[in-house]
Structure formats: structure tokens, C-alpha cells
Amino acid sequence: MLAKIVADKKKKLANSKLQLPEAALREKLRDAGDIRPFKEALEKEGMAVIAEVKKASPSKGDFGLTVPVDELARCYQAGGASAISVLTEEDHFHGSVADLLSVRATVNLPVLRKDFIVDSYQLYESRVIGADAVLLIAGLLDEEKLCHYLGICRELGLAALVETHNGEDLAQAIKAGADIIGVNNRNLSTFKTDISHTINLASMVPNNVLLVSESGIFTSEDVNKLAEAGAHAVLVGESLVRSNDPEQKIRELLGGKL
């Protein structure tokens, strides 16, 4: 499935580059707005929640989101989220750049663009559309490319959440100089989630690097276990999108401690 997603993404990118060549895209950087500090938002005392706007996934299908994304983002902010993640991948997650633009215009929290970044063009695009941070998936990038992309992010002022799935990815992310590392609790073969994945890898993460646990987080007990293991933040999507009261769900995840 991952190979299919990447192949589809590369086709879309080829079309985007025809419509707006990279040189023209970079010209738009001069009009880009201010960056909201993403890393600093996660460094708050206690656990930080990155609340995700997510309409669907390849493994679970459509989540049946019935409220507009801007309304969902307002609920996330009111509930105590520290940042908001927005899926912009269209074909398999039903996301869009329009969703990110809507969220950014609605809340004052930093916004993470979550997509499958396989080309530096997407980094410049992310800055232009108003993202404050991007997701870089270590498993899709070799060490040289990951270092290069992190360098571009620094030049643009973008924070980078480097997602890992195993110890090899984690070692690569650390060597590349990532200062925010995510551990995805989803097994990419079975699509099952298990927060013990983060717990087992947490000891590998240096003290000066922020650790984010991603996927499979549904209860305050999950959050407490991850905090005890050393995670600074959790990225939560499905349990919020499916909740009848996402604002209250965030409060429940945080155990009422804001």
C-alpha cells in the first residue's frame, strides 16, 4: 500500500510541477506568512496533544466526518490541543491543501502538514500554503535525502517531525539531526497499532530530542504510559475524529490536566 501511495504522489507531483514550476513556487515564498513555533508548542509542561484532521485511511476507509474541518479545528483548540495535524494526501486519505488552509485560518495553533513528502518541491509548497511543520517519513528517505530535507526545513523556518517505524529508522533520524522524532505505533504490514512500540524504542531517543508517539492512542491510560516512557507529545487522529465530542475527548486524554 505504501508503494502505491508514493507512486500516486509522484504522479500528482509531476502534474503540479507542470502547472507551477519550482522556480515560480519559490517566488511565492516572499508572500508566505509568519511561522507559528511548532516545537515550542510541544515543549509545554506535561503531555502535548497534536490533534489530527483525518477524513479516511487506507486501512479503515472513510471515517464519516460530518463537521467542517474548521469547526473540528476549533474544537481541538478549545479542548487543549497544542498543535493540529492536517492530512493533505488526496487519493488515499481524502485530505487536501484546502483543509490545511481552512484550519490555519481558523485557529492560532501551529499546523503540521501530514503528507508523503518525496520531493523537495513539497517543502517549498508547504511553506507557501501556510504549514508551520511537515512530516518526513524516514522509511521513504535515505540518510542523505533526509539530511538535505531537514536542511531545507531549517532554511524555510519549518519544523520537521521525522516519523520512524523501527530502530533502524530511529537511528537514521538521530544521525540526520532530527530534533522532533515520531514513532508510529502502526505495523505497516498488519495495520494493527500497539503503543508498546513507542515504549520499547523510547530509550533510543536522546534527551535533547522531542519524542512524539503516533497512532493507536485512545485513552488517558495510553497517554500516561507514553508519558512515563518519555514521550513529550502524542499525535491523535482516529479517536478524535470518531468522537461525538472531540473537545471533551482531548480533555479526557489529558486526564483533565491542561
Secondary structure as GFF3:
##gff-version 3
##sequence-region A 1 258
A	DSSP	alpha_helix	2	19	.	.	.	ID=ss1
A	DSSP	alpha_helix	22	27	.	.	.	ID=ss2
A	DSSP	three_ten_helix	28	31	.	.	.	ID=ss3
A	DSSP	alpha_helix	38	42	.	.	.	ID=ss4
A	DSSP	beta_strand	48	53	.	.	.	ID=ss5
A	DSSP	beta_strand	56	57	.	.	.	ID=ss6
A	DSSP	beta_strand	61	62	.	.	.	ID=ss7
A	DSSP	alpha_helix	69	79	.	.	.	ID=ss8
A	DSSP	beta_strand	83	87	.	.	.	ID=ss9
A	DSSP	alpha_helix	97	106	.	.	.	ID=ss10
A	DSSP	beta_strand	111	114	.	.	.	ID=ss11
A	DSSP	alpha_helix	120	129	.	.	.	ID=ss12
A	DSSP	beta_strand	133	137	.	.	.	ID=ss13
A	DSSP	three_ten_helix	138	140	.	.	.	ID=ss14
A	DSSP	alpha_helix	143	156	.	.	.	ID=ss15
A	DSSP	beta_strand	159	164	.	.	.	ID=ss16
A	DSSP	alpha_helix	167	176	.	.	.	ID=ss17
A	DSSP	beta_strand	180	184	.	.	.	ID=ss18
A	DSSP	alpha_helix	196	201	.	.	.	ID=ss19
A	DSSP	three_ten_helix	202	204	.	.	.	ID=ss20
A	DSSP	beta_strand	210	214	.	.	.	ID=ss21
A	DSSP	alpha_helix	220	229	.	.	.	ID=ss22
A	DSSP	beta_strand	233	236	.	.	.	ID=ss23
A	DSSP	alpha_helix	238	241	.	.	.	ID=ss24
A	DSSP	alpha_helix	246	253	.	.	.	ID=ss25
###
